[in-house]
Amino acid sequence: MLSPHKVIVSLALVLFTAPASAGTLVYVVNGFQQFGTIDLSSGAFSQIGPNTPEGSDGLVPGPNGSLLTLTFSGNLDSINPATGVTAVIGPTGLDDCTSPASPCGPTSANNLAKLGGTLYATDLNNNLYTVNPATGAATLMGPTGIPPLPFVLLSTNPDGSTNAFDETLFAAGGKLYATFDAITIDFSSFTIMPVIPAALYQINPSTGIATLVAPTALNLSAAVNVNGTIYAFNAAANQVVTLDLANGKTDFVSDLDPAAGLVGGASPVPEPASITLAGIGIAAIVIGRRRRRSL
C-alpha cells in the first residue's frame, strides 16, 4: 500500500505531466445567445449549457472561476464556465440595445474588457467606463476619441442596406486595445461597404484616450489574448485570425465552425499547467508539514 507521502508525490507527478491541451481553447459568447468553447486551431465550436437569456458582448475572467459579460440590455452578468448558467450581477447604467425595437442610443451597452483587476466597458459613442464587478455599476471616464457610431444600429437605408458595426475591446501587454469599423450590409447580395474604415487603437487606461495604431481588417467582431498572441474573429470571412498589434495586420489561422455564429466575446480557457502548479504547491506544503511533524 502506498503511504500518504507517496500518494501525494505521485499526484504531483501526474499533474506535472498532464498535457496543456487547453492552450488552443477559448470560451466564447456568440450571436445565437450561446456560450461554449472554440478551438482556435480548428475553428470547432462546442456549446456548454443552455442558451444564455440575453445576448452579450465581451467575455472576461471573473471571481471564483466565473466569467463576466456585458449584456445587450446593459446588465453585467456572470457565467459559470462548467455549466453555462448565467446570473445577473446588476445593471451597469448603460442603455438597452437588445433589438431593433430598442432605443439603441449613443450610451447603449457595447463591449467589455479587463485589464489587471479593472473592468472596462464602452458604449455606442465609444465612451470608456470602469465597471464595478461586484455591483455592475459603470462610471464614465470619458470619450476615447474612437469614432462614435454614425447611425442608429440596424437601421435601414433608402437603398435597402442595413447599418451595422464591428468592434473589439481587449487587453495586451498592460494596455487596452480596440478595433472599430462602421458598415452597411446589403443582405440581398451580401455586399459590405465601409462607412468608417476599420482601424486598430491603443487606449490609455488612465485617461481613456485612444491613439490610432494602424488600419486593420474589416469585420473583426471579438479578440482575445492567449499567451501573448492576439486572436480575432472575422465575422464576414468566418475565420479565426491573428492580429499584429504593431501594424494591424491579420493572418489566417482557421476557418470558423458555422455553428459558432458571430463571436461577440472570448476569454482563454485556463491551462492545465496552471492546475499542475497548484497541485505541486499543495503537495509540497503537505509533505513539508509531515516532515516537520516527524522531527
C-alpha positions in Angstrom: 0.0 0.0 0.0 1.3 3.5 -0.9 1.9 5.8 2.0 0.2 9.2 2.0 3.6 10.8 1.3 4.0 8.7 -1.9 0.4 9.2 -3.0 0.9 13.0 -2.8 4.2 12.8 -4.7 2.6 10.6 -7.4 -0.3 13.0 -7.7 2.1 15.9 -8.2 4.0 13.9 -10.9 0.7 13.1 -12.7 -0.3 16.7 -12.7 3.1 17.8 -13.8 2.9 15.5 -16.9 -0.7 16.5 -17.8 -0.8 17.8 -21.4 -1.6 21.5 -21.8 -4.3 20.8 -24.3 -6.4 23.8 -23.3 -3.9 26.1 -25.0 -5.9 26.4 -28.2 -9.3 26.6 -26.5 -11.2 29.8 -25.7 -14.6 30.4 -24.1 -16.9 32.4 -26.3 -20.4 34.1 -26.4 -22.0 34.4 -29.8 -24.9 35.9 -31.7 -27.0 32.9 -31.2 -27.0 33.7 -27.4 -24.9 30.6 -26.8 -21.9 30.0 -24.5 -19.2 27.5 -25.3 -15.7 26.9 -26.5 -13.8 27.4 -29.8 -10.7 25.5 -30.7 -8.6 28.2 -32.3 -6.5 25.8 -34.3 -9.5 24.2 -36.0 -12.4 26.7 -35.5 -14.6 24.0 -33.9 -17.3 25.2 -31.6 -18.8 23.3 -28.7 -21.8 24.7 -26.8 -21.8 24.5 -23.0 -25.1 24.5 -21.2 -28.4 26.2 -22.2 -28.7 29.3 -24.4 -28.0 32.4 -22.5 -31.1 34.5 -21.6 -29.6 37.6 -23.2 -27.2 38.4 -26.0 -23.9 39.8 -24.8 -20.6 41.2 -25.9 -17.2 40.8 -24.2 -16.1 37.9 -22.0 -13.5 38.2 -19.2 -12.4 36.2 -16.2 -14.4 37.0 -13.0 -14.2 36.0 -9.4 -14.0 32.4 -8.2 -13.5 31.0 -11.7 -16.6 32.7 -13.2 -16.7 34.7 -16.4 -18.2 38.1 -16.8 -20.1 39.5 -19.8 -22.0 42.7 -20.8 -25.5 42.1 -22.0 -27.2 44.0 -24.7 -29.7 45.3 -22.1 -26.9 46.8 -20.1 -26.5 44.3 -17.3 -23.3 42.8 -16.1 -23.8 39.0 -16.0 -21.7 36.2 -14.6 -21.4 32.8 -16.4 -20.5 29.5 -14.8 -18.0 28.1 -17.3 -18.7 24.5 -16.3 -22.5 24.7 -16.8 -23.0 27.8 -19.0 -25.6 29.0 -16.5 -25.8 32.8 -16.2 -26.7 35.1 -13.3 -27.3 38.9 -13.3 -24.8 40.8 -11.2 -26.5 44.1 -11.7 -27.3 47.0 -14.2 -24.3 49.0 -15.4 -26.5 52.0 -16.1 -25.7 51.8 -19.9 -28.8 51.8 -22.1 -30.6 48.9 -23.7 -29.8 47.8 -27.3 -31.4 44.3 -27.3 -33.2 44.5 -30.6 -34.1 46.9 -33.4 -37.1 47.9 -31.4 -34.8 49.0 -28.5 -33.6 52.6 -28.2 -30.0 51.7 -29.2 -28.9 55.2 -28.4 -25.4 56.5 -28.1 -25.0 55.4 -24.5 -26.2 51.9 -25.1 -24.0 48.9 -23.8 -21.3 48.0 -26.3 -18.3 46.0 -25.2 -16.4 44.7 -22.1 -12.7 44.1 -21.3 -10.5 43.5 -18.3 -7.0 44.9 -17.6 -5.4 43.8 -14.4 -8.1 43.9 -11.8 -10.2 46.6 -13.6 -13.2 46.1 -15.8 -13.8 48.5 -18.7 -16.8 49.0 -20.9 -17.7 51.1 -23.9 -20.9 52.5 -25.3 -22.0 53.1 -28.9 -20.5 56.6 -28.7 -17.2 54.9 -27.8 -17.0 56.5 -24.4 -15.0 54.4 -21.9 -16.3 53.4 -18.5 -15.0 51.4 -15.5 -17.3 48.8 -14.2 -17.7 47.6 -10.6 -17.5 43.8 -10.8 -19.5 43.4 -7.5 -22.5 45.5 -8.4 -22.2 46.1 -12.2 -22.3 49.9 -11.9 -20.4 51.7 -14.6 -18.5 55.0 -14.0 -17.8 57.2 -17.0 -14.1 58.0 -17.7 -14.8 60.0 -20.9 -14.6 59.8 -24.7 -11.9 57.6 -26.2 -11.7 59.6 -29.5 -12.6 56.4 -31.4 -15.4 57.5 -33.9 -18.9 57.1 -32.5 -21.4 55.0 -34.3 -22.6 57.3 -37.1 -26.2 55.9 -37.4 -28.8 54.1 -35.4 -27.7 50.5 -35.2 -29.6 48.1 -37.5 -31.5 50.9 -39.2 -32.3 50.6 -42.9 -31.1 52.9 -45.6 -33.1 54.1 -48.7 -31.2 51.5 -50.9 -32.3 48.7 -48.6 -28.9 48.2 -46.9 -28.6 47.8 -43.1 -26.4 49.8 -40.8 -24.0 47.8 -38.6 -20.6 47.9 -37.0 -17.8 45.7 -35.6 -15.8 46.4 -32.5 -13.4 44.6 -30.2 -12.1 45.6 -26.8 -9.2 43.7 -25.2 -6.1 43.9 -23.1 -2.5 43.0 -24.0 0.9 43.9 -22.6 -0.6 46.0 -19.8 -2.5 48.2 -22.3 -6.1 48.4 -23.7 -6.8 48.0 -27.4 -9.8 48.3 -29.6 -10.7 47.8 -33.2 -13.7 49.5 -34.8 -15.5 49.9 -38.1 -18.9 51.0 -39.3 -20.5 49.4 -42.3 -23.6 48.9 -44.4 -24.7 45.4 -45.4 -26.8 44.6 -48.5 -28.3 41.2 -47.4 -29.6 40.5 -50.9 -26.1 40.3 -52.3 -24.2 40.2 -49.0 -22.2 43.3 -50.1 -20.4 45.0 -47.2 -19.4 48.7 -47.6 -17.3 50.5 -45.1 -18.7 53.8 -43.7 -15.9 54.2 -41.2 -12.8 52.1 -42.2 -11.5 49.5 -39.8 -8.7 50.6 -37.5 -6.8 49.4 -34.5 -6.5 51.7 -31.5 -4.5 51.7 -28.3 -6.4 53.1 -25.3 -4.7 54.7 -22.3 -6.4 53.0 -19.3 -5.7 56.0 -17.0 -7.3 58.7 -19.3 -9.4 56.7 -21.6 -7.9 58.4 -24.6 -7.3 56.3 -27.7 -4.4 56.6 -30.1 -4.7 55.3 -33.7 -2.2 52.5 -34.3 -3.0 51.4 -37.9 -5.7 50.3 -40.3 -6.8 46.7 -39.9 -9.2 44.1 -41.4 -12.9 44.9 -41.7 -15.4 42.9 -39.6 -13.4 41.9 -36.5 -16.1 41.1 -34.0 -14.1 39.9 -31.0 -10.4 39.5 -29.9 -8.7 37.6 -27.2 -5.1 37.5 -25.8 -3.8 33.9 -25.5 -0.3 33.7 -24.1 0.7 36.9 -25.8 -0.8 36.1 -29.2 -3.9 38.1 -30.2 -6.6 36.1 -31.9 -9.6 37.8 -33.6 -12.7 36.6 -35.2 -13.5 37.8 -38.7 -17.3 37.8 -39.0 -17.5 38.3 -42.8 -14.9 35.8 -43.7 -15.9 33.4 -40.9 -12.3 32.9 -39.9 -10.0 32.9 -36.9 -7.1 35.2 -37.5 -4.1 36.6 -35.5 -3.9 40.3 -35.1 -0.5 42.1 -35.1 -0.7 45.0 -32.6 2.2 46.8 -34.2 0.7 47.2 -37.7 -2.9 45.9 -37.5 -2.2 43.1 -40.0 -4.2 39.9 -39.7 -3.2 36.4 -40.7 -5.4 33.3 -41.2 -5.4 30.6 -38.6 -8.5 28.5 -39.3 -12.0 28.5 -40.8 -14.6 29.1 -38.1 -17.3 26.5 -37.5 -20.6 27.9 -38.9 -22.2 26.8 -35.6 -20.1 29.4 -33.8 -22.0 32.2 -35.4 -21.0 35.8 -34.8 -18.5 35.7 -31.9 -19.1 38.6 -29.5 -16.6 37.9 -26.8 -13.8 35.4 -25.9 -11.7 34.5 -22.9 -8.9 31.9 -22.6 -9.6 28.5 -21.1 -7.2 28.1 -18.2 -4.2 26.0 -19.0 -4.0 22.6 -17.3 -0.4 23.7 -16.4 -1.9 26.2 -14.0 -3.7 23.4 -12.2 -0.5 21.4 -12.3 1.5 24.1 -10.5 -1.3 24.5 -7.9 -1.2 20.7 -7.3 2.5 20.6 -6.9 2.4 23.5 -4.5 -0.2 21.8 -2.4 1.8 18.6 -2.4 4.9 20.4 -1.3 3.1 22.1 1.6 1.6 18.8 2.8 5.0 17.0 2.5 6.7 19.8 4.4 4.2 19.6 7.2 4.6 15.9 7.5 8.3 16.2 7.7 8.1 18.8 10.5 5.8 16.6 12.5 8.2 13.7 12.2 11.2 15.7 13.6 
